[in-house]
Amino acid sequence: MGKLTDMIAQARRAQSGGGIGFVGKNKTPSKPRAAALVVEFSTIDAGNAESAIKAGADGVLFTWNGEDASSLETLKQATDAAQASGEKVASGLHITGGWDKLERENFEHFKEQGVNFIVLPLHAPARLLALQVKDLELVVAVPMQEGDMYPLFIRNLAAFDNLAAVLLDFSLTGNVGSMSIEDVLRYRAVREAVRFPALLNVKAGLSEADAYTLLTLGIQAVILAASANDATTNKQIKTLRELLEKVHHDEKETMTGLTNRAQS
């Protein structure tokens, strides 16, 4: 199981504090969440990565344009800082350009730099999906498009069995919490077409109604874009994590109540 897959699975499980034996590393206890929380940074910085994990993020994602190799010089420090702050942390690289120049050696180098998963857009070269590197998981960003045939088209992603997850690159505008059942069904049709764990971009300031609506899409992780200010980002992380914990708790209580009624 790769780090991204492991991070997603761990999010819905409570983690106790304390270490193992006398020399075990102390861990901060955590409550289960409705989805894992990943923070995406436009720049690669070890301090920001460490701060985000300590604030409550489960993983970090760095954006790279595929051209500026010098921006990757601090990648190892950033992934090390994130990993040191959380045992189950997953570090990703969102590559937004320069795909034609990428080869297996590049992917192997990313892995050596501590990258656990790579996010590629749907229009990236298909040959990149064949560059399988052990413990380096691949994620494809899936945009939302109109048309009854689009979900059937996207379903063909299932043919690539080396994919670990998809990023639902949806632009959910307006008040998410007020989306109609019909609106959700359009998004859900695309979500159901891809049988992989799903990540979804979200904005800061989500309400409880927004969170419940997003969960109807069947997601396993949310990606929060980091603010320009580190303190603001940390506050947003804590707020969103608490919301995901509350939604999970409420969902569990509801399911327990329904089970008890069914058995009585």
N, C-alpha and C positions, 0 to 999 in steps of 0.2 A: 504494500500500500504506500503510495507517494505522500509527500507532506501535505499537498493540497487536499487530497482525498481524506487523509487522516484529520486535518484541521476541520473539515466540514462535518465529519462524523463526531468529533469530540465536542462540537458546539452544543449539541443537544444533550450532553451528559454533564452532570455535576462533577466538579473536580475538588477533591479535598485538599486541605493545606498540609504542610509538613513534608519532610523528606523521608527517605528510606534509611533506616539504621541511624547511627550516630553521625555519619558524614553526609547524609542525604541532603540535597539542596532544598531549602525551604521554598514552598510554592504557595502563592496566594490562592485561597479557595475561590471557586467561581461557581456561579449558578448556571444552569442550562439556559440556552437561548433559543429563540425560534429560528435563528439563522446565524451563521458565522459573520463576523465583521472584519472587512478588509479596508485599509485606507490606501488610497492611491496618491502618490506624490509626483509632481511634474519635474522635480529635480531629485537627484540621488544624494542623500545626506544621512550620515550615521546617527547624528543627534536627533533628527526628526523621526527616524525609524524607531529608535530606542524609546523615545518619548511616547510615540503612538502606542506601542505595545504595552508600556507601563500604564497608559491611560485606559487600556481595556480592549484594544484591537486584537484580533486573532491572527492577522496577517498584514503584510504590506505589499504594495504593488508600485513599481517604479515605471514611469513612462520614458521611453527612449525612441528617438526619431530614426534610428537605424543608420545615421550618418556620422554623428559626432562621437567618435570613439573615445575622445578625451573625457566625456561625461561619464564613462564607465569606470574611470580610474578609482572612484570611491565606492564602487559597487560591493566589493568584498567587505569593506569596513561596515557598510550599511547593513548587509545581510547578517554579518557576525553580531552587530549590535542588536538587531532584532531578535536573533536566535538566543542571545545571551539573556534576553529579557523575558523569554517564554519558551518552554520546552516544545510545545506543539505548533510554534509559529511557522507559517509558510510565507516565503518571499517570492514575488513574481516580477516578471519583466514584460511590460506591455509595449510591443514593438509596433510603431505607427508608420514606419517607412523603411526604405532600403532593403526590402526582402529579397530582391534579386541577387544581392551580394552575399546572402547568408548561406553558409555551408555547414556540414556536420561539425567541423572544427569549431565554428562559432557557438553552436549549441553546447558542445563539450566544455568550451571555455566558460559559458554562462553557468553551467553546473558547478564548475570549479570555483566560481565566484560566489557560490552560495544560493544561486537561483533554483527554486524548486518547481516553478511552472512558468510557461510562456503564453502570453495572450496574442493571438494573431487575428487580423480582420478576415472577413469572408473572401475578400478579393486578393489575399496573399497567395503566392504560388502554391499549388497543391503538393508539389514535391517536398515541401517543408514538413508535411504530415508524415512523410516516410523516413524522416531523419530521427529515428528513435534512439534516444539516449537514456540509459537506465537511470531511474529516479528523477527524470526531468519530464514533467507532465505538460501536455499541450491543451490549450483552451482556445476555442474559436468564438469570435464575437459575431452574434447573429442579430442583424438589424430587423426592425419591424417594417414590413411592406404590405401594401394592400393587395387584395386578390384572393379568391377562393383557392387557387392552386398553390399559393405560397407555402402553406403548411406541408403540402405533399412534396414540394420541392426541397424544403428544409429537412424533411424526414430522411433524405438520402445521406445526411451526415452520419447516420447509424452505420453506414458502410465502413467508416473509419474507426475501427475498434481500438485504435491507440489514443483516441481523445479521452481526456479525463473529465472535462466539463465544458459547458458553453457559457458565454457571457451574453445575456439578453441585452443587447445594446438598444434598448427602447427609450424613446424620449417621452416619458410620461409627463405631460404638461397639465397645468391647472391644479385643482384640488383633487389629489389622488383618491382621497377618502370618499368623494362624491361620485366616483365612476359608477356607471350603471352595470347591471349584470351583462347586458349586451356588450358593453365596452370590454369588460373583463374577459368575456368569452372569446373575443377576437385575439387578445393577447394569449389567452390560455390555449387556443388552437395551435399557436406557434410553439408554446412551451411543451405541449403534449407531443408535438411532432419530433422533438429531440429527446431521446431517452437518457440523457446524461444529467448529472447534477447541474443546477443552474445558478449562476451569479447574476446580480442585477445592480445597475448603478442607481444610487439614491442621493437625494439632496439632504442637507442638514435641515433641522427643524421639522422633521416628520411628526405628525400627530398620531395619536393612538389609532384613529380611524384610518389614516394612511397606511400604518403598519399592518393592520388587519387586512386591508384591501390588497396590499402587496403580497401577503402570504397566500392569497387565493390563487396567485400565479404559480405556486408550487416551487418556490425558490429555496436554495440551501445556503446562500451567502449573499450579503449586500456589500457593495463597494462605495465607500464614501470618499469623495474628492477632498483632499486636504485643503485647508484655508491657507492664505498667505501668512497668517499669524499662527505660530505654534501653540500658544495658549488657547486661542479660539478653536483650533483643531482638536486639542485635548478635551475641551469642554464639550464639543460636539460628539466626540467618541463616547464619552461617559454618558451623555444624555441618550444617545442612540442605543448603547449597550443596555442601559436600564430599561429602555422601551422594549427591546427584543426579549429581555428576561421577563418582563411583565406579560407580554403577549403570550410567551410560551407557558407561563404559569397559568394564565387565564384559560388558555386552550386545553391544558392538561386537566384543570378543574372541571371544565365543561365536559370533556370526554369521560372523566371519572363519574360525574353525575349521570350521564346518559347510560353508562354501563350499569350503575347501581339500580337505576330505574328499570332497565331491561331485565335484570336478574330478580327484581322483587315481584 
